[in-house]
Amino acid sequence: MYTRKSFYLPVLILLFGQFVFLSAYPQKEPVKYDVELLTPLSVEDSFNLSNLPKLTLPDSYLGPNAPLLPTIIDNSANIHWRPVFA
């Protein structure tokens, strides 16, 4: 039969697990971004955005023969991207 110790241990584990699980949730509600709450563009901002130059790409970047990003990059030789564990 079950002893008192063998009964309390799973109960304590379950209670502790629920405490850890519930404390992992954030205390605040997630921020909901609403377009109506955004600051509207000023006349100056709109004018500056309309005067931005149009992006033009070379012909080699267009079409099915466009260069693709490499699948693997080794940054270990770069002094700014050293491995964490060297």
C-alpha positions as CSV (number, residue, x, y, z in Angstrom):
1,M,0.0,0.0,0.0
2,Y,0.9,3.6,-0.3
3,T,2.5,5.4,2.6
4,R,2.0,9.0,3.4
5,K,5.5,9.9,2.0
6,S,4.7,8.2,-1.3
7,F,1.4,10.1,-1.6
8,Y,2.7,13.5,-0.8
9,L,5.6,13.5,-3.1
10,P,3.6,13.3,-6.4
11,V,1.2,15.9,-5.0
12,L,4.1,18.3,-4.2
13,I,5.6,17.7,-7.6
14,L,2.3,18.5,-9.3
15,L,1.8,21.7,-7.2
16,F,5.3,22.9,-7.8
17,G,5.0,22.1,-11.5
18,Q,1.7,24.1,-11.7
19,F,3.4,27.0,-9.9
20,V,6.3,27.0,-12.3
21,F,4.0,26.7,-15.3
22,L,1.7,29.5,-14.3
23,S,4.6,31.8,-13.3
24,A,6.0,31.5,-16.8
25,Y,3.1,33.4,-18.3
26,P,3.7,37.2,-18.6
27,Q,2.0,39.4,-16.2
28,K,0.9,42.0,-18.7
29,E,-1.4,41.5,-21.7
30,P,0.4,41.6,-25.1
31,V,0.5,44.9,-26.8
32,K,-2.1,45.2,-29.5
33,Y,-1.1,47.4,-32.3
34,D,-3.9,49.4,-33.8
35,V,-3.5,51.4,-37.0
36,E,-5.8,54.1,-35.6
37,L,-3.4,54.7,-32.6
38,L,-0.4,55.4,-34.8
39,T,0.7,58.9,-35.3
40,P,-0.3,60.2,-38.7
41,L,2.4,61.3,-41.1
42,S,3.0,65.0,-41.3
43,V,3.1,66.9,-44.6
44,E,6.9,67.1,-44.3
45,D,7.2,63.4,-43.8
46,S,4.9,62.6,-46.7
47,F,6.9,65.0,-48.9
48,N,10.2,63.4,-47.9
49,L,8.9,59.9,-48.5
50,S,7.6,60.9,-52.0
51,N,11.1,62.2,-52.9
52,L,13.0,59.0,-52.1
53,P,14.7,57.7,-55.1
54,K,13.3,54.6,-56.8
55,L,15.3,51.4,-56.1
56,T,16.9,50.1,-59.3
57,L,18.5,46.8,-59.4
58,P,21.1,45.6,-62.0
59,D,19.7,43.1,-64.6
60,S,21.9,40.4,-63.1
61,Y,19.7,40.6,-59.9
62,L,16.5,40.1,-61.8
63,G,14.9,37.0,-63.2
64,P,15.5,33.3,-62.5
65,N,19.3,33.6,-62.6
66,A,19.4,36.0,-59.7
67,P,22.2,35.3,-57.2
68,L,20.9,33.4,-54.1
69,L,22.0,33.8,-50.5
70,P,24.6,31.2,-49.5
71,T,23.2,28.4,-47.4
72,I,26.1,28.3,-45.0
73,I,28.4,31.2,-43.9
74,D,31.5,30.6,-41.8
75,N,32.0,33.7,-39.6
76,S,34.7,32.2,-37.5
77,A,37.4,34.0,-39.5
78,N,35.8,37.4,-39.0
79,I,37.0,39.1,-35.8
80,H,33.6,40.6,-35.2
81,W,31.8,37.2,-35.3
82,R,34.0,35.0,-33.2
83,P,32.6,31.7,-32.0
84,V,31.2,31.6,-28.5
85,F,33.3,28.7,-27.4
86,A,36.7,28.9,-29.0
